[in-house]
Amino acid sequence: MLAVIMIAPATLSGQNADFSGIKIFLNPGHGGYDGDDRHMIATDFWESEGNLEKGLFLRQLLEDRNATVYMSRTTNFTSDDLALSVIAAMANTANADIFLSIHSNGFDGTRNQPLMLFRGYDNAPDYPAAKSLAHILWAKIYEKSNCWTHSFEWVKGDWTFYPEWGSQVGLGVLRTLNMPGVLSEGSYHDYIPEGWRLRNANHLHHEAWAMLRALQQHFIVAPDPSGIIAGVVR
């Protein structure tokens, strides 16, 4: 269950009222129902579906607040699964201010926690603003739930996280960006309880709200005068 609660609005000096003039590129990861689209048989969850639902809802939240939003895909067909270099080129052509790649993660089915990745080394990001946003995103996504198996902050540079790929190789979707970019692994879809939650649109939308709050903080946009509680109220 989701519920909206009202809190006192406050616009501080120096805050922007909304996202006017800010261009944001959203990349819902993967696309279609193919081998690399992360089908979880136990829950019948497709990562490509979850990523898109989060991305479309986040787009609406941002556009409602006057952001200019671009997306790498708005449907879920094999043809939407673009080459990573093509996605980065789309963001560069749009001259976006920020790039956000939306994913969920998988490993061995025993863990559930957010992971944020930016281009560069842990302590030497290609774009310092990307590392800053990654930390904010991690905090906002972590605070939306009490269903995590680990509580440490997990924010990594992709060169540090994937050393086996080679020196300064990293994530293809971030590699050629002309703006700060973050890849968000919002939770673990192979952790069965989370896999079932990811089948629920409200759960996906709750993550999109967390991303909105992170972007508001990053761009110094006044937060919404309402908040959200989620779960079972007894």
BAFI-3210 file (N, C-alpha, C; in Angstrom, 3 decimals, decimal comma, padded with zeros to 6 digits):
// residues 234
n [1|2|3|4|5|6|7|8|9|10|11|12|13|14|15|16|17|18|19|20|21|22|23|24|25|26|27|28|29|30|31|32|33|34|35|36|37|38|39|40|41|42|43|44|45|46|47|48|49|50|51|52|53|54|55|56|57|58|59|60|61|62|63|64|65|66|67|68|69|70|71|72|73|74|75|76|77|78|79|80|81|82|83|84|85|86|87|88|89|90|91|92|93|94|95|96|97|98|99|100|101|102|103|104|105|106|107|108|109|110|111|112|113|114|115|116|117|118|119|120|121|122|123|124|125|126|127|128|129|130|131|132|133|134|135|136|137|138|139|140|141|142|143|144|145|146|147|148|149|150|151|152|153|154|155|156|157|158|159|160|161|162|163|164|165|166|167|168|169|170|171|172|173|174|175|176|177|178|179|180|181|182|183|184|185|186|187|188|189|190|191|192|193|194|195|196|197|198|199|200|201|202|203|204|205|206|207|208|209|210|211|212|213|214|215|216|217|218|219|220|221|222|223|224|225|226|227|228|229|230|231|232|233|234]
n.u [000,833|000,517|000,715|000,042|001,439|001,134|003,494|005,050|005,568|008,591|010,566|013,772|016,188|017,937|017,161|015,794|012,562|011,505|012,309|012,857|014,512|016,370|017,814|017,272|018,379|017,021|017,682|016,175|017,291|018,298|015,918|013,098|012,362|014,475|017,485|019,311|017,795|017,152|015,295|013,552|012,762|011,492|009,848|008,725|009,617|010,756|013,641|013,817|011,176|010,632|012,574|011,692|009,114|009,750|011,251|009,402|007,508|009,111|009,815|007,314|006,956|009,100|008,564|006,177|007,188|008,433|010,819|012,936|012,804|014,441|014,333|015,810|014,310|010,802|009,153|008,964|010,491|012,509|013,832|014,178|016,384|019,017|022,370|024,946|026,671|025,151|023,061|024,470|025,324|022,851|022,180|024,254|023,687|021,275|022,215|022,132|021,875|022,260|022,659|020,896|020,931|018,756|018,348|017,916|019,509|021,477|022,814|023,659|021,315|021,098|021,274|020,169|020,341|020,960|023,032|025,202|026,756|029,373|031,346|034,792|037,428|036,960|037,783|038,408|036,557|035,349|033,554|032,993|030,442|028,862|029,606|028,778|025,962|025,482|025,936|023,838|021,613|021,914|021,401|018,746|017,316|017,917|016,677|014,002|013,045|012,842|013,788|016,280|019,227|021,781|023,477|025,495|026,863|026,935|028,587|030,246|033,080|033,167|035,518|036,954|035,205|034,957|037,589|038,538|037,758|039,591|041,993|040,588|038,203|035,365|031,785|029,907|027,751|028,234|030,621|031,244|029,958|029,139|028,430|027,732|027,057|025,124|024,742|022,147|021,605|018,927|017,902|017,961|016,919|017,027|016,848|014,472|012,155|012,346|012,160|009,453|008,322|009,148|007,429|005,276|003,607|003,376|005,569|007,690|007,157|007,607|010,367|010,967|010,030|011,957|014,217|013,441|013,488|016,207|017,253|016,094|017,457|020,076|020,007|019,285|016,566|013,443|012,028|009,164|006,003|004,873|004,980|005,710|004,439|004,941|003,835|002,354|-000,289|-001,265]
n.v [-001,180|002,214|005,482|008,962|011,569|014,754|017,327|020,187|022,692|024,114|026,502|027,174|029,830|030,186|027,769|026,062|026,366|024,359|021,930|023,453|024,185|022,175|019,271|015,874|012,612|009,471|006,057|003,179|000,112|-002,603|-004,404|-005,808|-009,371|-011,307|-013,332|-011,778|-010,200|-010,736|-012,731|-013,905|-016,957|-018,028|-016,008|-015,001|-012,553|-009,951|-008,134|-006,146|-005,248|-004,205|-002,155|-000,411|000,322|001,742|003,810|005,109|006,059|007,737|009,599|010,870|012,023|013,837|015,445|016,567|018,390|020,190|019,403|018,693|015,773|012,977|009,725|006,502|004,388|003,610|001,519|-002,118|-004,035|-006,317|-004,774|-002,436|-002,770|-001,278|-000,738|-000,047|002,063|003,511|004,413|006,121|007,994|009,080|010,437|012,304|013,754|014,874|016,702|016,459|017,225|015,420|011,878|008,917|005,572|002,934|000,132|-003,253|-005,698|-008,763|-011,722|-014,090|-014,747|-014,305|-011,796|-008,394|-005,194|-001,710|-000,582|001,779|003,037|004,867|006,502|005,894|005,760|004,743|006,900|008,766|010,056|010,278|012,333|014,451|015,265|013,103|011,131|012,416|012,549|009,798|009,011|010,377|009,200|006,530|006,822|007,789|005,722|003,622|004,461|004,126|001,654|-001,196|-003,648|-004,662|-006,700|-005,974|-003,158|-001,339|001,526|001,422|002,502|002,908|003,429|002,537|001,603|000,699|-001,233|-003,142|-004,460|-006,623|-006,260|-004,760|-002,049|000,987|000,539|-000,159|000,518|000,241|001,915|004,244|005,069|006,854|009,201|012,685|014,001|013,977|010,712|008,052|004,664|002,922|000,274|-000,746|-002,695|-006,230|-008,494|-011,262|-012,069|-013,658|-012,679|-009,916|-010,085|-010,755|-008,403|-006,608|-007,197|-005,673|-002,738|-000,476|-000,754|-000,453|002,166|003,478|003,362|005,015|007,451|007,813|008,214|010,605|012,330|012,250|013,492|016,000|016,904|016,882|018,797|021,003|021,564|022,522|020,372|018,156|019,052|016,916|013,568|010,005|007,007|003,522|000,145|-002,203|-001,145|-001,455]
n.w [000,000|-000,800|000,497|000,627|002,437|003,940|004,309|005,734|003,334|002,083|000,658|000,195|000,224|-002,783|-003,791|-006,625|-008,069|-009,643|-012,234|-014,465|-017,497|-017,191|-018,480|-018,716|-019,218|-019,505|-019,219|-019,448|-018,645|-020,854|-022,922|-024,369|-024,587|-024,278|-024,138|-022,666|-021,038|-018,480|-017,212|-014,486|-013,479|-011,211|-010,230|-012,471|-013,403|-015,470|-016,022|-017,955|-018,176|-015,582|-015,377|-017,387|-016,498|-014,158|-015,332|-017,077|-015,248|-013,692|-015,646|-016,009|-013,463|-013,461|-015,727|-014,910|-013,212|-014,759|-016,036|-018,853|-020,534|-021,866|-023,332|-023,769|-024,602|-024,907|-025,086|-024,985|-026,690|-028,643|-030,520|-029,146|-027,611|-027,630|-028,892|-026,545|-027,099|-028,889|-027,274|-025,527|-027,421|-028,151|-025,789|-025,724|-028,061|-027,314|-025,566|-022,792|-019,280|-017,275|-016,966|-016,491|-015,937|-015,581|-013,632|-012,296|-010,183|-010,136|-008,615|-006,646|-005,467|-002,731|-001,642|-001,168|-002,032|-002,775|-005,494|-006,791|-009,665|-011,173|-013,733|-013,732|-011,228|-007,779|-006,101|-007,976|-009,982|-013,373|-013,837|-011,289|-010,450|-011,106|-009,266|-006,935|-007,355|-007,426|-004,766|-003,508|-004,769|-003,904|-001,144|-001,120|-002,364|-000,653|001,738|001,237|001,900|004,134|003,603|003,038|002,749|003,349|004,734|004,216|002,537|-000,921|-003,354|-006,289|-008,450|-011,877|-013,048|-010,896|-009,928|-011,915|-012,558|-013,981|-016,567|-017,865|-018,081|-017,277|-018,705|-018,103|-017,810|-020,751|-021,403|-020,066|-021,045|-023,210|-022,662|-022,634|-020,408|-016,829|-015,613|-014,193|-013,297|-011,987|-009,887|-008,560|-006,804|-005,957|-008,245|-008,246|-005,672|-004,034|-002,455|-003,067|-005,816|-006,168|-005,127|-007,071|-009,104|-008,622|-009,402|-007,740|-006,055|-007,860|-008,676|-006,299|-006,118|-008,282|-007,285|-005,292|-006,886|-008,100|-005,835|-005,302|-007,602|-007,310|-005,034|-006,045|-008,119|-006,712|-006,367|-005,070|-002,681|-002,854|-001,305|-000,035|001,218|001,069|002,371|002,662|002,603|004,889|006,803|010,063]
ca.u [000,000|001,190|-000,110|000,698|001,260|001,496|004,450|005,081|006,449|009,584|011,488|014,878|016,898|018,867|016,541|014,963|011,181|011,268|013,416|012,856|015,818|017,236|017,572|017,620|018,260|016,749|017,928|015,712|018,223|017,887|014,787|012,589|012,230|015,521|018,361|020,032|016,816|017,090|014,041|013,622|011,716|010,758|008,854|008,313|009,973|011,720|014,259|013,488|009,868|010,748|013,333|010,862|008,045|010,367|011,647|008,229|006,906|010,027|009,648|006,108|007,234|010,004|007,878|005,211|007,954|009,006|012,079|012,956|013,228|014,657|014,444|016,387|013,217|009,525|008,462|009,800|010,678|013,910|014,380|014,492|017,624|020,007|023,779|025,263|027,265|024,048|022,368|025,313|025,276|021,555|022,269|025,133|022,951|020,268|022,924|021,526|022,651|022,556|022,268|020,583|020,610|017,922|018,471|017,982|020,746|021,392|024,099|023,496|020,016|021,147|021,451|019,308|020,832|021,221|024,405|025,297|028,023|029,718|032,545|036,050|037,807|036,188|038,192|038,795|035,494|035,450|032,749|032,678|028,993|028,281|029,818|027,905|024,600|025,428|025,779|022,479|020,701|021,993|020,733|017,301|016,749|018,043|015,754|012,610|012,685|013,544|013,870|017,631|020,041|023,033|023,203|026,610|026,709|027,621|028,735|031,537|033,505|033,120|036,866|037,302|034,273|035,157|038,988|038,805|037,415|040,727|042,266|039,722|037,185|034,123|030,471|029,791|026,735|028,795|031,990|031,453|029,060|029,675|027,824|027,765|026,114|025,080|023,949|021,526|021,085|018,088|017,724|018,361|015,734|017,134|016,488|013,086|011,161|012,413|011,642|007,995|007,993|009,375|006,277|004,225|003,850|003,582|006,952|008,527|006,929|008,252|011,771|011,007|009,925|013,262|015,088|013,034|014,001|017,653|017,497|015,760|018,573|021,251|019,843|018,840|015,158|012,641|011,352|007,702|005,408|004,223|005,842|005,059|004,717|004,615|003,836|001,075|-000,649|-002,121]
ca.v [000,000|003,500|006,586|010,259|012,371|016,143|017,939|021,630|023,064|025,146|026,795|027,909|030,740|029,495|026,597|026,219|025,951|023,114|021,512|024,242|024,373|021,026|018,161|014,609|011,461|008,226|004,820|001,940|-000,873|-003,778|-004,183|-007,020|-010,599|-012,138|-013,968|-010,833|-009,319|-011,099|-013,339|-014,695|-017,966|-018,246|-014,944|-014,561|-011,139|-009,551|-006,857|-005,157|-004,681|-003,390|-000,943|000,490|000,866|002,775|004,929|005,843|006,785|008,823|010,634|011,642|012,840|014,921|016,364|017,306|019,426|021,032|018,926|018,166|014,385|012,107|008,316|005,642|003,553|003,763|000,246|-003,231|-005,007|-006,601|-003,638|-001,356|-003,102|-000,599|-000,826|000,913|003,249|004,268|005,085|007,238|009,005|009,747|011,377|013,398|014,567|015,627|017,673|016,309|017,658|014,233|010,600|007,924|004,247|002,332|-001,327|-004,035|-006,475|-010,181|-012,350|-015,489|-014,904|-014,205|-010,426|-007,354|-003,877|-000,856|-000,356|002,881|003,029|006,028|006,222|006,289|005,023|005,137|008,215|009,610|009,954|011,058|013,522|014,495|015,383|011,763|010,484|013,093|012,067|008,380|008,927|010,815|008,155|005,371|007,144|007,923|004,398|002,808|004,875|003,828|000,271|-001,875|-005,038|-004,907|-007,682|-005,318|-001,747|-000,442|002,330|000,757|003,450|002,504|003,748|001,294|001,089|-000,045|-002,347|-004,163|-004,438|-007,724|-005,847|-004,055|-000,730|002,109|000,115|000,208|000,302|000,799|002,957|005,471|005,245|007,976|010,303|014,034|014,568|013,018|009,609|007,056|003,457|002,537|-001,076|-000,359|-003,817|-007,512|-009,219|-012,708|-012,306|-014,004|-011,725|-008,678|-010,391|-010,606|-006,979|-005,937|-007,449|-004,759|-001,405|000,491|-000,899|000,168|003,612|003,973|003,591|006,207|008,606|007,983|008,825|012,007|013,071|012,383|014,505|017,291|017,313|017,126|020,033|022,030|021,840|022,414|019,072|018,175|019,285|015,694|012,400|008,725|005,850|002,303|-001,063|-002,620|-000,367|-002,252]
ca.w [000,000|-000,803|000,964|000,553|003,633|003,717|005,209|005,499|002,235|002,380|-000,427|000,775|-000,667|-003,660|-004,395|-007,813|-007,825|-010,374|-013,098|-015,705|-018,105|-016,917|-019,404|-018,074|-020,113|-018,794|-019,970|-018,826|-019,176|-021,633|-023,814|-024,983|-023,805|-024,846|-023,174|-021,814|-020,407|-017,068|-016,795|-013,262|-013,640|-009,958|-010,042|-013,808|-013,522|-016,501|-015,676|-018,983|-017,835|-014,379|-015,687|-018,183|-015,652|-013,323|-016,172|-017,561|-014,129|-013,350|-016,674|-015,712|-012,286|-013,841|-016,636|-014,098|-012,523|-015,827|-016,612|-020,218|-020,337|-023,027|-022,959|-024,805|-025,105|-024,215|-025,258|-024,538|-027,759|-028,934|-031,269|-028,205|-026,909|-028,463|-028,511|-025,493|-027,722|-029,493|-026,175|-025,106|-028,481|-028,028|-024,670|-026,140|-029,033|-026,563|-024,726|-021,472|-018,120|-016,468|-017,571|-015,472|-016,454|-014,545|-013,658|-011,062|-010,209|-009,834|-008,292|-006,239|-004,838|-001,268|-001,175|-001,717|-001,639|-003,936|-005,954|-007,743|-010,394|-011,992|-014,524|-013,117|-010,031|-006,602|-005,611|-009,112|-010,987|-014,602|-013,549|-009,858|-010,241|-011,196|-007,969|-005,980|-007,576|-007,064|-003,311|-003,168|-005,233|-003,009|000,118|-001,316|-002,632|000,563|002,788|000,871|002,225|005,232|003,128|002,546|003,469|003,711|005,002|003,909|001,321|-002,029|-004,461|-006,836|-009,799|-012,667|-013,292|-009,689|-009,726|-012,956|-012,986|-014,909|-017,930|-018,431|-017,523|-017,653|-019,680|-017,449|-018,407|-022,089|-021,517|-019,498|-021,533|-024,135|-022,322|-022,484|-019,205|-015,725|-015,733|-013,120|-013,501|-010,725|-009,647|-007,435|-005,883|-006,557|-008,701|-008,008|-004,274|-004,354|-001,939|-003,853|-007,144|-006,130|-004,966|-008,355|-009,966|-008,190|-009,962|-006,664|-005,590|-008,887|-008,629|-005,079|-006,471|-009,133|-006,390|-004,652|-007,890|-008,208|-004,686|-005,480|-008,631|-006,712|-004,182|-006,875|-008,878|-005,758|-006,638|-003,853|-002,571|-002,843|000,017|000,431|001,263|000,807|003,210|001,926|003,400|005,455|007,985|010,952]
c.u [000,869|000,227|000,701|000,415|001,775|002,510|004,554|006,032|007,420|010,495|012,579|015,516|017,925|018,317|015,794|013,564|010,870|012,477|013,475|014,281|016,779|016,832|018,134|017,381|018,112|016,954|017,409|016,476|017,568|016,698|014,371|012,565|013,195|016,443|019,058|019,090|016,390|015,712|014,272|012,460|010,870|009,640|008,257|008,535|010,991|012,314|013,891|012,143|009,963|011,479|012,474|009,756|008,582|010,691|010,472|007,582|007,796|009,930|008,431|006,318|008,091|009,314|006,810|005,872|008,842|010,404|011,870|013,575|013,340|014,769|015,018|015,360|011,969|008,644|009,450|009,837|012,170|014,572|014,722|015,820|018,799|021,425|024,090|025,867|026,199|023,298|023,169|025,297|023,956|021,586|023,151|024,428|021,895|020,890|022,355|022,467|023,055|022,023|022,031|020,148|019,966|017,934|018,037|019,096|020,472|022,769|023,883|022,206|019,980|021,201|020,460|019,776|021,020|022,721|024,373|026,698|028,175|031,008|033,784|036,420|037,009|036,500|038,662|037,739|035,808|034,724|032,431|031,185|028,306|028,441|028,916|026,465|024,467|025,241|024,365|021,464|020,715|021,208|019,221|016,653|016,824|016,967|014,293|012,149|013,411|013,750|015,254|018,333|021,367|022,766|024,352|026,356|027,564|027,585|030,140|031,803|033,586|034,505|037,353|036,473|034,509|036,613|039,302|038,472|038,573|040,848|041,345|038,744|035,805|032,876|030,344|028,822|027,210|030,056|032,182|030,521|029,808|029,089|027,934|026,691|026,248|024,266|023,464|021,063|020,239|017,865|018,108|017,125|015,832|017,011|014,970|012,056|011,156|011,908|010,132|007,601|008,140|008,280|005,141|004,537|004,083|005,013|007,915|008,383|007,580|009,737|011,916|010,882|011,266|014,253|014,737|013,613|015,513|017,980|017,132|016,900|019,792|021,169|019,318|017,445|014,372|011,934|009,841|007,175|004,662|005,229|005,037|005,433|004,262|004,680|002,441|000,837|-001,621|-002,703]
c.v [001,231|004,547|007,857|011,011|013,764|016,581|019,406|021,957|024,145|025,296|027,689|028,819|029,965|028,240|026,979|025,708|024,622|022,831|022,307|024,460|023,218|019,864|016,869|013,472|010,200|007,036|003,624|000,760|-002,046|-003,427|-005,479|-008,193|-011,640|-012,636|-013,018|-009,882|-009,798|-011,591|-014,196|-015,687|-018,099|-017,236|-014,460|-013,062|-010,958|-008,206|-005,780|-004,492|-003,744|-002,089|000,070|001,112|001,968|004,013|005,761|006,644|007,947|009,943|011,503|012,550|014,049|015,930|017,165|018,460|020,191|020,639|018,583|016,778|013,676|010,677|007,512|004,674|003,814|002,530|-000,873|-004,342|-005,244|-005,433|-002,458|-001,573|-002,580|-000,877|000,271|002,191|004,125|005,047|006,293|008,353|009,765|010,791|012,566|014,327|015,420|016,724|017,667|016,805|016,477|013,008|009,609|006,628|003,439|000,810|-001,921|-005,057|-007,956|-010,730|-013,816|-015,725|-014,726|-012,776|-009,501|-006,015|-003,034|-000,771|000,758|002,911|004,303|005,712|006,763|005,346|005,541|006,563|009,149|009,474|010,769|012,384|013,525|014,589|014,026|011,024|011,100|012,608|010,610|008,203|009,326|009,748|006,955|005,643|007,186|006,564|003,520|003,165|004,533|002,472|-000,202|-003,344|-005,395|-005,973|-007,097|-003,819|-000,812|000,305|001,718|001,672|003,262|003,151|002,473|000,747|000,275|-001,315|-003,487|-004,192|-005,520|-007,359|-005,141|-002,660|000,327|001,747|000,486|-000,044|000,998|001,948|004,284|005,927|006,514|009,146|011,622|014,743|013,546|011,951|008,632|005,866|002,989|001,089|-000,964|-001,433|-005,091|-008,329|-010,729|-013,069|-012,463|-013,053|-010,408|-008,904|-010,276|-009,147|-006,239|-006,230|-006,457|-003,343|-000,372|000,445|-000,241|001,681|004,227|004,229|004,819|007,477|008,870|008,627|010,292|012,818|013,259|013,468|015,891|017,786|017,676|018,473|021,188|022,518|021,626|021,061|019,233|018,408|018,070|014,562|011,142|007,744|004,618|001,115|-001,402|-001,830|-001,183|-001,367]
c.w [000,000|-000,284|000,905|001,834|003,359|004,765|004,844|004,369|002,665|001,185|000,124|-000,255|-001,479|-004,276|-005,661|-007,505|-008,493|-011,261|-014,407|-016,202|-017,906|-017,814|-018,808|-019,057|-019,274|-019,717|-019,176|-019,432|-019,874|-022,528|-024,481|-024,023|-024,362|-023,742|-022,229|-021,085|-019,029|-016,634|-015,566|-013,271|-012,376|-009,757|-011,354|-013,993|-014,635|-016,104|-016,683|-018,705|-016,632|-014,627|-016,428|-017,340|-014,747|-014,146|-016,646|-016,435|-013,701|-014,372|-016,367|-014,507|-012,644|-014,745|-015,905|-013,359|-013,502|-016,274|-018,082|-020,142|-021,677|-022,512|-024,111|-025,367|-024,278|-024,393|-024,943|-025,582|-027,967|-029,648|-030,372|-027,497|-027,725|-027,978|-027,495|-026,057|-028,366|-028,418|-025,700|-026,139|-028,448|-026,913|-025,018|-027,116|-028,339|-025,707|-023,307|-020,377|-017,247|-017,191|-016,450|-016,138|-015,332|-014,691|-012,326|-011,259|-009,939|-009,515|-007,927|-005,465|-003,340|-000,762|-001,858|-001,172|-002,895|-004,227|-006,984|-008,351|-011,208|-012,733|-013,818|-011,989|-008,837|-006,164|-006,719|-010,207|-012,226|-014,445|-012,057|-009,572|-010,317|-009,872|-006,913|-006,114|-007,156|-005,560|-002,889|-003,564|-004,297|-001,727|-000,044|-001,591|-001,384|001,579|002,476|001,379|003,471|004,900|002,606|003,382|003,935|003,832|004,643|002,598|000,213|-003,241|-005,011|-008,192|-010,617|-012,977|-012,094|-009,570|-010,711|-013,433|-014,006|-016,349|-018,622|-017,856|-018,125|-018,779|-019,154|-018,273|-019,753|-022,184|-020,925|-020,223|-022,353|-023,853|-022,213|-021,272|-018,073|-015,893|-014,576|-013,596|-012,138|-010,776|-008,381|-006,397|-006,623|-006,928|-008,500|-006,526|-004,267|-003,736|-002,715|-005,263|-007,216|-005,962|-006,286|-009,373|-009,693|-008,670|-008,871|-006,140|-006,583|-008,851|-007,391|-005,333|-007,362|-008,299|-005,698|-005,613|-008,090|-007,061|-004,780|-006,499|-008,122|-005,835|-005,019|-007,579|-008,020|-006,128|-005,351|-003,799|-002,551|-001,424|000,551|000,408|001,050|001,904|002,446|002,863|003,870|006,735|008,817|012,053]
res [m|l|a|v|i|m|i|a|p|a|t|l|s|g|q|n|a|d|f|s|g|i|k|i|f|l|n|p|g|h|g|g|y|d|g|d|d|r|h|m|i|a|t|d|f|w|e|s|e|g|n|l|e|k|g|l|f|l|r|q|l|l|e|d|r|n|a|t|v|y|m|s|r|t|t|n|f|t|s|d|d|l|a|l|s|v|i|a|a|m|a|n|t|a|n|a|d|i|f|l|s|i|h|s|n|g|f|d|g|t|r|n|q|p|l|m|l|f|r|g|y|d|n|a|p|d|y|p|a|a|k|s|l|a|h|i|l|w|a|k|i|y|e|k|s|n|c|w|t|h|s|f|e|w|v|k|g|d|w|t|f|y|p|e|w|g|s|q|v|g|l|g|v|l|r|t|l|n|m|p|g|v|l|s|e|g|s|y|h|d|y|i|p|e|g|w|r|l|r|n|a|n|h|l|h|h|e|a|w|a|m|l|r|a|l|q|q|h|f|i|v|a|p|d|p|s|g|i|i|a|g|v|v|r]
***
